[in-house]
C-alpha cells in the first residue's frame, strides 16, 4: 500500500528531530520511504512511502508525532480505480 504523509511541524525542527526520523526509518525496514520533501503552502513537508498495511504504517508514523502533526492519505493506483469504476 502507498501512503502520503502530510506534515506540519509542531516546532522548529532540531538536528535531534531529523536524526530521530532517520532512526525511525532505519528501525522500520518493512516501510519503504520513497521521498521526503519540504513544501511551500499549508503543509511543511510530505513523506511518500509504502507499507504492507495500515497498522504497519501507523506504528511507523506514531513516534514522529512528538514533533510533527501528521495527516495520512492512502494512495490508490489509477489502474486499480479504473477497474473498480
N, C-alpha and C positions, 0 to 999 in steps of 0.2 A: 504494500500500500504506500502511496505517496502522500506526504503531509507537507503543508506550508505553514510555517510558524511565523506569525506577525508579532513583533515585539515592540514594547515601549520600555525605555529604561526607567527604573524606579529612582535612580540617582545617576550622577556622573560615574561612568564605569571606571574601575581601577584596574591596574595590572593584575591584581589578585582575582578580580572577577573574570577577566579574559583567560587567565590561567585555569580557573575553576571550570570554565566552559570547555577548554581543551581537555581537561581531565575527565569531564563527564562524557565527552565524545569518545575518548580512548577507553573508558570503562564500559561502554555500551557498543561492542562490536556488531551486535545484531541490528543496529541503526546505521544506515549509510547516509552520511551527510553529503548532499550533492553541492550545495552552495550556502554561503553565509555572506550577506550583503548589508551594508548600511544604506539607508534610503532617505530621500527627502520627502516630506509630506506628513501625513497623520501618524505614521509609524517611524521608529528609529532604525529598525532592522528587519530582515527577512531571512529565515533559515528554511531551506528546502531539503527534505530528507525522505528516506524510505525505511519502513519498519514492517515486520511481518504482521502486526496487528495493532489495534488501538491501545491495548494495555501496555505493550512494549513502548509505544510512543509516549504515553503518559508517564511511565516510570523514567523515561529519558528527560522529559521536559520539566518535571516537578522540581528537581533540585535547582534549576535556574530561576525559579520564581522568587528566590531571595532577592535578586537584583533586576529581574525582568518582569513585566506584565505580559504574559503570553496569551495569544489567541491563535488557535489551531484551525486550519481548514483542511479538509480531506479532498485531495485532488483525484478526480476520476478521469481516466484517459478518454479522449474524444471517441475513439473507436468503440469502446465499451458502451458509452452512452448511445451512440448511433445504433447499436444492436438492440438496445432496450426500447428506444422510442419508435 
